[in-house]
Amino acid sequence: MGSNAPSSSDRARTNWTPTMERFFIDLMLDQMHRGNRLGHTFNKQAWTDMLSIFNAKFGCKYDRDTLKSHSTNLWKQYNDVKNLLEQNGFSWDDTRKLVVAPPHVWNAYIKGQPDAQVYRNRTLTNFSDLCLIYAYTQADGRYSRSSHDIDFDDDALGVNF
């Protein structure tokens, strides 16, 4: 008996339409807001929920690895763009949703990083959401606060000196 799930070679050929990708990103954001992410990945229940909702929406029979693979591709895209934006001369054009730089900056960068060429004219409509999903996924202390950082009103706490 064969499986209804696509094989690994089928997964490589999965054609993600913009609508499918947007829906998947919305599913990840929802799971993230529900607290179903551990570090940089989602927990087992989140993947199960996203898979069933995604397959029901699009009438497909993808398996969990198909979604995980696409999540990895989105994570790579996020990191590629984030690295570009950390370079001198590059910036984000939020109106056009793409990385911009003067031609001489692009040309110099692409000489050393030819894979970056794909982002030269590529619109990334979901980049702001990818930032929400993939940025700061590990605790690094940047948002931590101690009791010394918080102003307490002594009267509100019932403390009398």
N, C-alpha and C positions, 0 to 999 in steps of 0.2 A: 504494500500500500504506500502510495506516495504522499508527500506532504503538500498542502495547499500553499505553504509559504514559499516565497521566491527563494531560489538558490543564491549562493554568494555571487555567482556571475550575473544573475538577474538584478541583485541589489546594486551592483556596479553600474547597471544600465537604468536604474530607476530615474525617471524623468520627473524632477520636482518642478511643478509649475509655480509661478509666483503666488497663486492662491493657496496651493498646498503648503508652500514654505511659510506664508503669513499665518496660516492656521496652526501649523506646527509651532511656530514661535509663540503664538498666543497660548497654546497649550503649555509650553514650557514656562511662560510668565505666570500662568495660573498656578501651576504646580509649585513654582518658586514662592509665590505669595501664600500658598497653603503650608509652606515650611517643609516641603517634600524634597529638599535638595540637601545632600550631604557633601560638604566641601565643594568640589567642582562638578559633581554629577548628581543625578536624581536618584532617589531610592527606588527599590523594586516596585513598590505600589504605584509610584508616579509613572514609571515606564509602562506598567500594565494598564493604568488608566488612560495615558496618552495614546497607547496603541489601540485600545478598543474604541476610543472616541474618534481617532483619526481614521481607522478602517471603516467605521460606521459612516462617517461624513463623506468619504470619497469612494466607498464601495470597493475597497481593495482588501487584499489579504497579506499585507506586509507583516513581517515579524519584528520583534524588538530590535534585532541587530540592524535592520534597515533604518529605523528611527535613530538609533545610537550612532550609526555611521553618518547620518546627515547632521546630527548634533556635532559630531567631531569635525565635519566639513565647515559648519558655521563657526565653530570655535577657532579653526585655522584662519578663516576669513577675518574674524574679529582680530586675532593676533597679528595677522599680516598688516591690516589697516592701522592698528594701534602702533605697531612698530614704525610704519611710514610716518605717522603723525608725530612721532618722537624725534624725527630727523629735522634738522634745520631746513627751513624753506618750504616745508609741507604744512598744509592746514586743511581743515574740514570746511567745505562749503555746504551749510545746512539747507540752503535753498535748492541747490542742485543735487544734494546727497552724494557727493563724491569728494575724493581727495584731490586737492589742487596744489600746484606749484608751478613756478616759471619753467618753460621748456628746458633751459640749461640745467636746472636742478633735477628734473626728471631724467634727462639724458645721462647726467653724471651718476645718479643713483642706480639706474638700470644697468649701467656698465658693470657694476659690482654685484647687483642683485637682479638678474634678468627675469626672475619669476614675478617681480613686482610690476612688470609691464602690464599685466592684466588689470591692474587697478588704475591705470592712467586715465581711462575714459569710462570706467565702469561705475554705473549708478548703484548705490548701496542703500536702497530704501529702508531696510530694516536695521541699519547699523546702530541707531540709538537704542533699540530694544536688545540688540546683541550686547551692547555695553551693560545694560541692566542684568542680563543673564550671566555674562562671563567675567565682568570686572569684579575684582575683590571677592572672589569666591572662597578664599581662605582667610581665616582670622589672622590678621597681622598686627593687630593692636591700633590701627589707625583711627578707629572709632571708639576705643575703650575710654572709660572715664572712671575715676576713683571717687570716693566720697569727698575728697578734698576739692574736686572740681565742681561740686554741686553746692549751691547756696541754700541752706536750710533756714527756715524761719523758726527761731527757737520757740516763739509763742505757739506756733501751729503744732509743734511737736510736744507741747506741754512741759517744756523744760524750764525750770525756774532756778535762777542763780541767786 
